[in-house]
Amino acid sequence: MPGPARICCTYDEVDSEAFAVSERFALWRETGRLPMTAEPPDAESRRRFHIRLRKLSGTSGRFADLTATPMILSREQSHYARDGLDMVSFTLMLGPRVRHQFGGGARSTVVQPGQILVKDFAQPATAWWQTSSRSLNLHLPRLTAEAAVGEKVKHLHGTALSQEGLSSMLQVQLLSLANIVPRLKDTVRAAAPDATVELAVSVLRCELGVRIEDEANNPGLFAAAKVFIRRHLTSRHLSPELIARQLHCSRAHLYRVFAAHGETVANYVRELRLQRAYALLSRDNASKEQIGGIAYDCGFEDPVHFTRLFRQRFGVTPSNLRASVPPPNAETGAPVDHGRPEEF
């Protein structure tokens, strides 16, 4: 009888602070955990060297959260010949601006904090981190990128994406991954990069001029809409019109995208708000808060309407849930799992 399916996912954390100061740089270089060479720019930087890497590798792609002191990061043709990493990278810079050079010094780009840079691992690139900085990196297999945009992907090497539309949602998604991945269980962590990869692929298409409402972009558009909804879940102004305007698509197309996934925009928003309310009402200090205030904080303007929806959804009123210890149907005190998986 076959055993359970294996989870194709690995998660790794390395912090050079675990090494003796005098050995940090040498030991780090021996690990070979980065797809490029990391070299401090001077003796003082080498002495103060510190790097922390959190890396998640799954079937759809890789995610890496890198924090480091000043250094020069370079990838040459020899790296590609040695490691064979045929991938396309999206790098979100979170620290001060960083200068990058591409194609053997042919051109350079200064990436500002909050910008996403596209890199092709098969082509040379160098980055100068002049101060301590942090980057969030999503790596897609070339086959995935080429399935979306063909060989045009190689022309995006060194492109800094705009900070509007789907690109802005990709930025939010990368930040979300960085915050939540270290705390996830392996069974959930394995699927964490999938929606982000779908979104990144759509960003590539749009960068090359494909219409946002092209059918091929629907999975990425769905992922972007969910990112926007989660970010603005407590806003009373959240609406299909606002979501569509942010994503640069029509409201009708947004409805079609959700319908293709068996959802409606209104039901999706309501479900997330109710789950948030359940979590808040299940906290130890929930008795100190007014139910109307919790409802308002979750995007519900009418407490009576909120109570009716809450009881229909969970089979208990907000006041009874708050009074119960532990909460009904939640042995661990966590919100009831009603079938909606944790999302990213």
Secondary structure, 3 states (H helix, E strand, C coil): CCCCCCCCCEEEEEEHHHCCHHHHHHHHHHHCCCCCEEECCCHHHHHCCCEEEEEEECCCCEEEEEEECCEEEEECHHHHHHHCCCEEEEEEECCCCEEEEECCCCEEEEECCCCEEEEECCCCEEEEECCCEEEEEEEEEHHHHHHHHHHHHHHHCCEECCCCHHHHHHHHHHHHHHHHHHHCCHHHHCCHHHHHHHHHHHHHHHHCCCCCCCHHHHHHHHHHHHHHHHHCCCCCCCCHHHHHHHHCCCHHHHHHHHHHCCCCHHHHHHHHHHHHHHHHHCCCCHHHCCHHHHHHHCCCCCHHHHHHHHHHHHCCCHHHHHHCCCCCCCCCCCCCCCCCCCCC
